[in-house]
Amino acid sequence: MPLSAFIYLLCYLDRSNIGNAKVLNASTNDDLLTETHMSNSQYTIALMVFLIAYAIFEVPSNYLLKKLRPSRWIAFLMLAWGAITMGLGGSHTFGQVTGIRFLLGAVEAGLFPGLVYYLTFWYRVSERSIRVALILASATLAGAFGGAIAYGVGHLNGSHGLSAWRWLFIIEGAPSCTSAILVWFLLPDYPETVHWLTTEERDLAKRRLSVEGSKADAKGMTWADSKNALTDWRLYVHYAIYFGISTPFSSLSLFTPSITAGLGYENLRAQLMTVPPYAVAYVVTVAVSWSADHFNARGLHSAVFSFIGAMGFLASAVLPADAYLSRYGCLIVAASGAFSCIPPLLGWLSSNVHSTGTAGLVIALNISFGAPGQIAGVWIYKSNEAKRGYPTGHWTNAGLLLFVCVGCVGLHFYYMLRNRTLRGVEGAKRYVY
């Protein structure tokens, strides 16, 4: 788990640092947009292209994870995205930035759905949400570290003839490349194959997961698995809910530095002020996910905290643009609510899929359905609304989080009713709330 969380931290750091590069040393015209001669709309297109590649390559990547072994495939992905991130530091035009971001999206696409799928080989239903949270919460740590690192790197502006934003990509891409070697050798593939478990412990692991987990020796995905995954309508409700949370997740990931800059914080201080929202969100995300597993109520936890996040965005939208302190507090509430409801949603989905082949496809499809929501997230925080407090972005995120809340409550009650009809049916698999 620590290694998986560390891997996702590096991935998210390399994915979202373009938001820091956009505003880093902008006051001296040494920022990403100025030096690559990009407009704000071109910058948004570069962000969108990443997400298009992200959506396309998730399903095939999950297939390859099972076929090639998790340690090998994830190590390859790390080496690739680290090198590509460092390559961004050498870009000079809009076309170069866009092309490199597409490659980055194609490579990073497999990691998060791959890690969620990977957990199903190791943990039971009641153990997954908190572990998904520990991985996903690494994104909040990456956001916090990213702001702090950008603050420090900002002082390297002009060092060895390179602007600070170029150093940012180089410095943050290098650890992924070197860590790929560790992952190749240290990431355990399956409980059935690791050398550090005794025979008795392997047998115990297999018994623990005989009903609720994926199997290392299971066959790859079949056409029957595909048909079941693609024709089960309730899964599309899960996908729609995940679409709703993806826009706030994406927009916060990419625009928190811009949002804090619009709250009266300038230059390097704007980078530093991105740290508290992410730090608070980390603590809340882990606590909520532990509670969701403990009380076996993942849908209701996601409903409650998506509502809290919606209220944070709603308050940001209606407060005066110059109410900086109040709106900064709302940003912390919004980030905590938006991030914390994602792990229970993913644990909820994987808990209601009952075969190894289907699980890989369903988890990848779920993340892929979120990609259009993430694409929407790159457009809603409009640069020409900075002085008005980005009302379009805040209203959109508030509405989508309320949709998530309603969807979670509705699906929760549907599963309750279905379980009542399954009582007494021999061999029927119950749904998890």
N, C-alpha and C positions, 0 to 999 in steps of 0.2 A: 504493500500500500504506500509506504513512503516513496518508493521508487516511482510508482505510477503517478503519484501526486507531483513529484519533482519533474517528471517528463511533461506533464500537462502545463505546469508552470512555465517551463521553457518555451513550449509551443505557443502558449497564449501571449507571452512576452514578445515573441517574434511576430506574432500576428497583429498585435494592437499597437506596437511602437510607432507605427506610421502616424497615429494620432498625436503622439508627442512630437514627432519630427515636423509635423505641419506648423506648430506654433513655436518650436524651439528657436530662440534668437530671432524671432520675426521682427522685433523692433529695430534690428540692425540689418535687415534684409538678407540674413544668412540662413533662412529657413528653407525647407523642402520646396515649397511652391515657388518661391522667388528664383531659386537656382535652377530649377527644372523648367521654368517658364510655364507653369501650369496655372490654370484658372481654378476657382473653387468647384465649378461644374466638372472639370476634367479630373480633379482630385476625387470627386464623388464617383465618377465612372471607374477610376482605378480601384476604389473600394468595392464597387459592385462586381467587377470582373473577378476579383478574388472569390466572392461568394457564389458566382456562377460555377466556377471550377469546383468549389467546395461541394456544391449540390450534385454535380455530375459524378464525382469520383468516390463518394462515400460507400455506395453499395458494392462496387467491385473491390474496394479496399478491404471491407469486412470479409469478403469471400477469400481474399488472399491471406488475411490474418490467420484463418483456420487452416488453410492449405499449406502455408509456408512456416507456421509456428509463430506465435506472438513475439518472442524475443528477436527473431531474425527480421520480421517485417517492421516492427516498431523501430528497431535500431536503424534500418535503412531509411525510414521516413525521417528520423531525427537528423541523420547526416545530411539528407537532401534539403530539408527546410532550413537547417543552419547555414549551409552553403548559399542557398538562395537568398536568405536574409542578408548575409554579408554582401552579396551581389547588389542588393538595393543601394548600398552605400556608394556604388560606382555609377549610379544612373544619372543621366543628364537631361533626358527629355521625357515628355508625357508618354510616348510610345514605349520607352524602355521601362518606366515605372509600371505601366499597365501590363506589359508582357511578363515582367518578373512577378508581379502580384498574382497573375493567373497561375504561373507555375507554383507559387507558394500555396495558393488555394488547393491546387490539385494534390499536392503532397500532404498538406496538413489535414485534408478532408478525412483521412482514414483514422486519425488518432482518437478523437473523442468517442465516436460510435464504437471504435475498436476497443477502447478501454472499458466502456460500459458492457460490451459483449464479453470481453475478457473476464470481468467480474463474475459472470454467470457460471464460469467454470470452477470458481473457487468458493462462492458464498451462497447461502440459502436466501430465500425471499426476505425473511425478517432481518437480514444482515446487509442488504445491498444499499438502501437509501443513504445511510450514514457514510458508507464507503464511496458512493458516487459523490456525496457532498464533499468529502475530503479531497477528492480529485478536482471537482468543479470549483471548490473554494480556492484552489490554487490559482484560478483565474482572478479572484479578488486580490490574492497576494501579489500576483503578477501586475495587476493594476497599481497596487500600492508601491511595489518595488520599481515598476516602470516609471512612475512619477518621480520617485526619489533618485533613480539612476539618471533619468533625463536631467534632473536638477544638477547633479554632479557633472555629467557629461557636457552640459551647457557651458561649463567653464573651460572646456577644451577647444572652444571655437577658434579656428585658425591654426591649431597645433599641427605641425608638419604639413601645412598647406591645405588641410581639410576642415570643412565646416563641421560644427558639432553634430548636426543631424546625420552626417555620414559616419562619424565615429559611433553614434548611437547604434546604427545598424550593424556595424562591424563588431562592436563590443558585445552586443546582445545575441548575435548569431554564432559567435565562436563557441560558447559553452555547449550549445546543442550538438555541434560537430564532435567535440571531445567526449561528451557524455554518451554518444551513440556507442562508443566502444564498451563502456561499462554496461550499458543495457544489453548488448549482444551476449555478454558473458554472465550477467547477474540476474536478469529478469527471468523468473521461473515460468515455464510454459503452462503446465497442468499439474494438479496434485498427483495424478497417476504416474508422472514421469520424472518429477524432481528427485535428485539424489539425496537431499538432506532430510527426507522423510523415511522413517523405517517402514518395513512391510506392514506392520500393524497400523501405523498412522495412515498409510495409503489406503488401506482397507476401510479405515474409519472415515476418511475423506470421501471415498466412493459411496459409502452407506449414507453419509450426511446428505449427499447431493443426488441420491438415486431417484428422487421424485422431483425435486425443486431446481436442479441445476443442469447446466449443459455438460456434455461428456466429451472427453478428449478422443475417445475411440469411436465416437458417432460418425456416421457417414456424412459427407458433405451435403449441401442443400440440394434437394430433389425438386422435380417439377411439382410434385404433390405439396411440398413445403411452400413453394412459390404460390401455388394456387390458393392454399389456405390463407397465406399472409395477404394476398391481394384481394380476396373476396370477403374477408371478415369485416363487416361494416363498423363494428365497435372500435376497431383499431384506427379507423379514420377519424373517429372522435378524439382519440389520443393525439393523432397527428395534428388535427385542427387546434387543439389546446396548445400543443408545442409551437405551432405557428404563431399563436398569440403571444407567447412569452419571448419568442425569438427577436422580435423587433425591439423591445426594451433592452434585452441583453446586448444586441448588436450595437444599438445607438449609444448606450452607456460605455461600451467597450471602446468605441472609436471617437466619441465626442466629449467625454468627461473633461479632457484638457481644455477644449473650446468652451464648454459650459462654465468651467471655473474661471476662465479668462473673461467670460461675459458677466461674471458676478463681482467684478471690480478688482480681481487679482491679475497682475500684469507680469509679463515676461517669465522669468524662472520661478517666481512665486506661484504662478498659475500651475506649474508642474507640481510643485510641492503640495499644493492644496488638493490635488487629486488623491492623496494618500488616505486621509481620514474616511471618506466614503467607502473605499474598498476595505480598509481595515475593519470597520464596523460590520460591513457586509460579510466578511469572513467569519466572524464570531457568530453572527445571527444564522448564517447558512448551516454551519456545523450543528448548532443547537437545535434548529428546526428539524434537520434531518434525523438527528438522534431521537427526538421526540416522535417523529413520524413513524420510525421503526418500532420504538418502544410501545407506542399505543396502537400500532397497526392501523394507522389512519392517514395514509399518504395523500389521498385526494382532498380530504378536509384541510390538512395542513397547507397544501398548495393553494386551496381556495382562500383561506384566511390571509396568507401572506401576499398573495397576488392582490387582494383587496387593499391591504396596507400599502403596498407599492403604488397602487392606483391613486390612493389618497395623497401620497407624496407628490406624484406628478401633477395631480389635479390642483393641489395647493400652489405648486410652482407656477402653474399656468395662470391662476387668478390673482396671485400677489402682484403688487406693483413691481415694475422692472428694477427699481432702485432699492427694493427691500432685500439687500444683498445677504445679510445675516440669516434672515428667515428662509430665504430661498436656498441658501447653502444647507441649512438644516433639513429642508425638504428633499434636497438631493441625496442626503445620507439615508433618509427614510425610504425614498424611492429605490435606491440601489439595494438596500437591505431586503426590501420586499421582493423586488424583481429577481435577484440572484437566489434567494433562499427557497423559492418555490420550485426551482428547476430540478434539484436532486430527487425530491419525493416524486415528481412527475415521471422521471426516468426509472426510478425504482418501481413505481406503480405499473408502468408499461411492461417491464421485463418480468414482473411477478405474475402477469397474466398471459404469458406466452409459455407453452409447455413442451417445446421440442428444440433441440440444439440448432438444426438447420433453420427453422422458422425464426428463432431468436435473433440470429445474426442479421437476417434480412429485415425483420421488423424494426430492430433498433436502428439500422442504417436508414431505412425509409423514414422513420420518425425524424431523425436529424436532417434528412434531405428535405422533408416537408417544411422544416423550420427555415431552410435557406431563403425562400422567397420573403419570409418575414425579416430575415437579416438584411436582405437586399433593400427592403422598404426602410429599414433602420438607417441606411446610409444617406437617405434623401430627406428625412423629416426635420433634421436640425439645419435649417437654412442659414447661411452666413449673413444674409441681409436682414435677419431677424435678431441678431445678437443684441442690439440695443433695446429690443422689446422683450428680451428674456426667452427667446426661442419658444413662443407659444405653440406653434404647430407641432413641434416635437413632443412637448409635454402633454398636450391634449390627445395626440395619437397614442402615446404610451399608456395614458390613463384609460382610454377606451379599450385598448387591447387587453390590459390587465383585468379590467372588469369582465371582459369576455372570457378570459381564463377562469376567473372566479366562478362564473355561472356554469361554464362547461364542466369544471371539476365537481361542483355540487350535483349537477344533473347525472354525470357518469357514476358518481358514488351511489346515488339512489337507484340507478339502473342495476348496478351490480348487487345491491341489497335485494332487489326484487328477484333477480335471476337466481340468487342463492336460495331464496325461499322455495322457488319452484324445483330446485335440484335436491332438496332434502328427501332422503330416502331412495334416491336414484343410485343404484350400486355402480361404483366405478366412475361416477361423474366428478369432474374436477371443479372445485369451487373457485369463485373469483375472489381476488384480494382487493380490499378497499384501499 
